[in-house]
């Protein structure tokens, strides 16, 4: 097992030239990241670290969806210009699920690629006190399991395309039929993209179809897919939910729109934000990185971090409509619509109520 030492950032250089060189070196480190392969009892985890560790803030831990790796799932989002203000203040950890990185060796049949222990082991090895989890699809499910089992280790969750339910008999039968009539590539694409995107055969769909069909680790990808389809229900209820703030994200007409709406209805409204993004398709972090970056920044500010950070240029230059609603014990409800333009100040959504936002 490889040990990873992450040290505190300290001002060692004093001259202006040296300081500038250090800043350039830090930017290169942030852009390229440090790649590590960590052996665990559940397989080899490929991990990419950006930035240096700080004990004052949690690390941002990402987990990708099936058919993707950390680069194809998160690069457009975390390399977005406005996101750099966030990234430079946190350690960023991108995790590739075992066997999902390019060139990975084939895993044995029956391997549980969604095992919560892999994330837990990573958390222990890297010795981060707490994390903010950002997961998409399968990654959202895995991080949800981790947060429910280890509430003290997770300060916040951003869950894109989350489905906390096990597959029912009808879904199971439909999946069995699909596995016979459709290739693995088409099954995964139907999981990732909306029907409108698939019908239009967008450039994004075409690029992912080609990448998945030619992947050298297709066997492992199939194991990952089968494991997710045999997942167990997380049993999320109002009195059995996450202990940290949560932001649920889904694209309008995305494959998991109904599942995300159902999950939101079961969550604690005092700690949950719900973001439904128009014209975002099945992968909003790829199609709408600007809007998701803005929402993520407000979410972090609501947790008490980056409170002095100024408003993004995006929010200053456009008008947004925010619709919020909450209910308490099913007996009291209120809805409010707030329109905010470029002339007025805009405050981040408070985690004290469930926010439904259409961007």
Steps between C-alpha positions, in 0.01 A plus 500: 500500500635839403516762773417854404641788701315829458660789680373841599571787262760733657647828371863396443587751226543870568617674180254625243653288221509193718144563617382528142680177409333330795160627386560363150611166644191488720277570200666217304441266795139610523440452127680167456444344841695226674393157383525202736399136485399369842464130566201414717341169604236579237725581206728778382367853531631756255502837676588848376575770757491872424634763737652457842336379814356739756371390840260793516273387218363169375627347179271488195467133406350414160368165376400450136215320325513171308646531151713793615818560694595804706624695197207438266252556786641806676765680292266755335356589840816527708701667223230760449639850560264597781559165676868587557401734783359196680767249404790714622348504850454124537686179439333326206497119485380327184438128546476244222300197608709180497557378146341803336817689410643461150722193463377332820538122530183291470320433830344161587131431443292587806727781617309770689621815328265720705643385833481773761819367655708633212402860575532443874846351454605796289371739765708324767816470288503867403419594858257778424283588796191580295396528136242668280383229263412574136356196322324436169264206443674193637749729675213683671365167624840387633565829681149488645573158648825633640329804657225293660752259649750771602305821574788658695730472198282688251429873531296533183375312194433605142307217336440515126245257352452314828274196523485368855254221417575139414368385164146364517385185323373696199827691470694176545305327223538800271874504563525128421318555171717799417817301567389252233389749237756779555878512522673597823599831343139591418382394847752729664418786265131465593606531862713810436292701255141609450288354220506838327881498497511143372245571227687811392827306516679805635873545469538413868307174452710411195829560680398288800361224279833475320703517821294234682480259206878512456589489870764244592336444841152422366485179708550698820249759383241224461572377855456853630169530311365163619595576859314830492189335353496251789535772765299496821262770612663769715174534698511879504218646710438832670612355835775287344691732274837667467643694793668757275382763249411345164454649154309280256561577133321367193447616145150567371376184322811310610467120544501535878284811533211313669739314731664827607161664563394200708825511697447870568153428641654264755779732613516734797386835353713695748824367353412424138529706181347372178632630168314407181688635199323580175669410171763304690430150371621197690842634600458858624860518623608468135230703325445775758825539700443873551162461670613204707814685610289790622266269692796310649657825617181605677472155654851525644432851626188369673727254682706791634795491258613778265256741665697803381509381140345743254214416265596334174488693175240251382250593769564871452436485128177307484160480666405190692173377638501309823198307621513365849264285697502309820268290706507400863337177614275523195273752671659829406628618166605825336626594158687811399633628172790741503634669187847649529665706231837653442413817692424331829718304737466124495544291808587132494208261562474417865508134597207570731245417232464283194577699188361405161688696240439501127793656320 
